Amino acid sequence: AVVREERRLRTEDKPTGKVYEQFNAVAWRASPYRNPVIGWMNDLEHMTVDDLAAWYRRWYAPNNATLVVAGDVQPEAVRDMAERQFGDLATSRIPALKPPAEPQQAGETRVQVRVPARQPYLMMGYKTPIVGQSSEPWEPYALYVLSSVLDGGESARLSRDLVRGSGIAASAGADYGSYSRLPGMFLLDGTPTDGHTVAELEQALRQAVARVRDELIDPAELKRVVTQAVADKVYEADSLFNQATEIGVLETIGLDWRLSTTEIDALKAVTPEQVRTVAQRYLIDDNLTVATLMPLPMDQQQPRAASSAGGRHGS
């Protein structure tokens, strides 16, 4: 009941959460990213305590964990403490992870979500590679810089052109995560202002993408964007929590934690030509999924989903 309530708070009662969930469900054909981490409501309604216990015993084992300790500590003392606290825990037979290969997308994919909401919303995503799985090692860093060109503060292009400029968008953003176990997405999203439509916002975002595909970024703009991105990374590193989190994520997804120490140099090395290249290579319609939220009246009750909906328990 607690987990179902958490899902209701995070997704069922949050229109943008439902859009994001449906976006992933149609964007990915084989990747496990098509399923929400918390599970579909149908899964939760049919899950038993025994199911949960079996899952816990299999996956929550010391040979499937990454322990990160950050700060002014003595390594040997930390190791001794870890052995005292966790040394008696039994290991588990962890099956080899063999996620199915995502088939090549052959055209733009679209989904429309109709739920009670106060305003429309748009999400667009292009399938992109990540660190360790790109054809060129610099590509993920160029994609990160590209996301900062579009959405790296008040002076970034989306805020400047769509929010303060044309006034089409009440909000508009871009996001790219370079670290994950499997290929991910370059995301764009936004909410149109009163008097403008989702279709107009989509066209404006497409034009912003077309511009970075067609034109080289001015070196001065690139320098400003990279300087801000590096400053953000340095600021994040001031937090021991952030340091430990990044190290843990890298090791857990199969990358070397030392990548965190070379990221800033990789960002500084990105060129205008590389930014345009990744835009031309990946921000294309054949990699694109578009999800739109079409609001229903707030007092309109949504019908309960059929019991067969979702049904991905154990996948």
Buried (B, 14 or more C-beta within 10 A) or exposed (E): EEBBEEBEEBBBEBBBBBBBBBBBBBBBEEBBBBBBEBBBBBBBEEBEEEEEEEEEEEEEBBEEEEEBBBEEEEEEEEEEEEEEEEEEEEEBEEEEEEEEEBEEBEEEBEBEBBBBBEBBBBBBBBBBBBBBBBEEEBBBBBBBBBBBBBBBEEEBBBBEBBBEEEEBBBBBBBBBBBBBBBBBBBBBBBBBBEEBEBEBBBEBBBEBBEBBBEEEBEEEBBEBBBEBBBEEBEEBBEEEEBBBBBBBBBBBBEBEBEBBEEBBEBBBEBBBEBBBBBBEBBBBEEBBBBBBBEBBEEEEEEEEEEEEEBEBBEE
